[in-house]
Amino acid sequence: MTEFRNESGLRFTDISSEQWREYTFPGGQTAHIEAPMWLHISENGHRLLDAAGVSHYVPRTWVHLKRLAKDGEPQFVA
């Protein structure tokens, strides 16, 4: 990804220390995001940008979130 361009007025947190994150929804469906880079958390859900430049919106209806930090990186940043 070349640059993060945010014109939404929303505040994003750098989560590039994560290799991936996965949200689990009622019924067992999952949303797996490789190389997440930026995260905004709102009352309605999460907005993420991954290393490929793909924007994701994950609604607050998920029941579980798991993530894996890169080697030597902090397990929690946001």
C-alpha atoms as a printed R data frame, in Angstrom:
   type eleno elety resid chain resno       x       y      z
1  ATOM     1    CA   MET     A     1   0.000   0.000  0.000
2  ATOM     2    CA   THR     A     2   1.384   3.383 -0.918
3  ATOM     3    CA   GLU     A     3  -0.344   5.822  1.431
4  ATOM     4    CA   PHE     A     4  -3.293   6.157  3.777
5  ATOM     5    CA   ARG     A     5  -5.685   8.833  2.518
6  ATOM     6    CA   ASN     A     6  -8.412   9.639  5.028
7  ATOM     7    CA   GLU     A     7 -10.844  12.407  4.138
8  ATOM     8    CA   SER     A     8 -13.667  11.084  6.332
9  ATOM     9    CA   GLY     A     9 -12.891  13.165  9.395
10 ATOM    10    CA   LEU     A    10 -12.730   9.914 11.395
11 ATOM    11    CA   ARG     A    11  -9.765   9.120 13.631
12 ATOM    12    CA   PHE     A    12  -7.915   5.903 12.721
13 ATOM    13    CA   THR     A    13  -5.393   3.913 14.757
14 ATOM    14    CA   ASP     A    14  -2.354   2.235 13.204
15 ATOM    15    CA   ILE     A    15  -2.777  -1.540 13.675
16 ATOM    16    CA   SER     A    16  -0.081  -2.569 11.199
17 ATOM    17    CA   SER     A    17   1.507  -4.656 13.965
18 ATOM    18    CA   GLU     A    18  -1.203  -7.280 13.320
19 ATOM    19    CA   GLN     A    19  -0.711 -10.098 10.799
20 ATOM    20    CA   TRP     A    20  -4.465 -10.647 10.566
21 ATOM    21    CA   ARG     A    21  -7.713 -10.251 12.481
22 ATOM    22    CA   GLU     A    22 -10.867 -12.317 12.327
23 ATOM    23    CA   TYR     A    23 -14.392 -11.448 13.439
24 ATOM    24    CA   THR     A    24 -16.902 -14.202 14.241
25 ATOM    25    CA   PHE     A    25 -20.623 -13.525 13.879
26 ATOM    26    CA   PRO     A    26 -23.709 -15.244 15.331
27 ATOM    27    CA   GLY     A    27 -24.168 -18.457 13.368
28 ATOM    28    CA   GLY     A    28 -20.405 -18.966 13.001
29 ATOM    29    CA   GLN     A    29 -19.695 -16.852  9.901
30 ATOM    30    CA   THR     A    30 -16.301 -15.144  9.962
31 ATOM    31    CA   ALA     A    31 -14.677 -12.116  8.368
32 ATOM    32    CA   HIS     A    32 -10.912 -12.666  8.066
33 ATOM    33    CA   ILE     A    33  -8.753  -9.643  7.232
34 ATOM    34    CA   GLU     A    34  -5.112 -10.135  6.249
35 ATOM    35    CA   ALA     A    35  -2.568  -7.416  7.021
36 ATOM    36    CA   PRO     A    36  -4.886  -4.835  8.596
37 ATOM    37    CA   MET     A    37  -3.255  -1.422  8.683
38 ATOM    38    CA   TRP     A    38  -5.706   1.188 10.013
39 ATOM    39    CA   LEU     A    39  -8.753   0.909 12.314
40 ATOM    40    CA   HIS     A    40 -11.578   3.225 13.328
41 ATOM    41    CA   ILE     A    41 -13.929   2.020 16.089
42 ATOM    42    CA   SER     A    42 -17.442   3.459 16.335
43 ATOM    43    CA   GLU     A    43 -20.632   2.510 18.159
44 ATOM    44    CA   ASN     A    44 -21.825   0.791 14.975
45 ATOM    45    CA   GLY     A    45 -18.723  -1.227 14.107
46 ATOM    46    CA   HIS     A    46 -15.156  -1.206 12.852
47 ATOM    47    CA   ARG     A    47 -13.767   0.397  9.714
48 ATOM    48    CA   LEU     A    48 -10.463  -1.033  8.541
49 ATOM    49    CA   LEU     A    49  -7.995  -0.554  5.738
50 ATOM    50    CA   ASP     A    50  -5.755  -3.490  4.797
51 ATOM    51    CA   ALA     A    51  -2.293  -3.520  3.191
52 ATOM    52    CA   ALA     A    52  -3.804  -4.125 -0.261
53 ATOM    53    CA   GLY     A    53  -5.735  -0.849  0.051
54 ATOM    54    CA   VAL     A    54  -9.096  -2.585  0.555
55 ATOM    55    CA   SER     A    55 -11.533  -0.847  2.923
56 ATOM    56    CA   HIS     A    56 -13.620  -3.056  5.218
57 ATOM    57    CA   TYR     A    57 -16.639  -2.327  7.404
58 ATOM    58    CA   VAL     A    58 -17.452  -4.852 10.128
59 ATOM    59    CA   PRO     A    59 -20.794  -4.224 11.890
60 ATOM    60    CA   ARG     A    60 -20.996  -4.447 15.685
61 ATOM    61    CA   THR     A    61 -23.043  -7.645 15.478
62 ATOM    62    CA   TRP     A    62 -19.933  -9.812 15.767
63 ATOM    63    CA   VAL     A    63 -19.564 -11.944 18.877
64 ATOM    64    CA   HIS     A    64 -15.824 -12.611 18.844
65 ATOM    65    CA   LEU     A    65 -12.655 -10.955 17.560
66 ATOM    66    CA   LYS     A    66  -9.280 -12.653 17.367
67 ATOM    67    CA   ARG     A    67  -6.060 -11.251 15.997
68 ATOM    68    CA   LEU     A    68  -2.410 -12.229 15.703
69 ATOM    69    CA   ALA     A    69   0.411  -9.772 16.245
70 ATOM    70    CA   LYS     A    70   3.522  -9.895 14.081
71 ATOM    71    CA   ASP     A    71   6.657 -11.294 15.771
72 ATOM    72    CA   GLY     A    72   7.980  -8.833 18.326
73 ATOM    73    CA   GLU     A    73   5.009  -6.456 17.957
74 ATOM    74    CA   PRO     A    74   2.523  -5.548 20.739
75 ATOM    75    CA   GLN     A    75  -0.537  -7.773 21.098
76 ATOM    76    CA   PHE     A    76  -2.795  -4.797 21.824
77 ATOM    77    CA   VAL     A    77  -2.770  -1.400 20.126
78 ATOM    78    CA   ALA     A    78  -6.495  -0.605 19.803
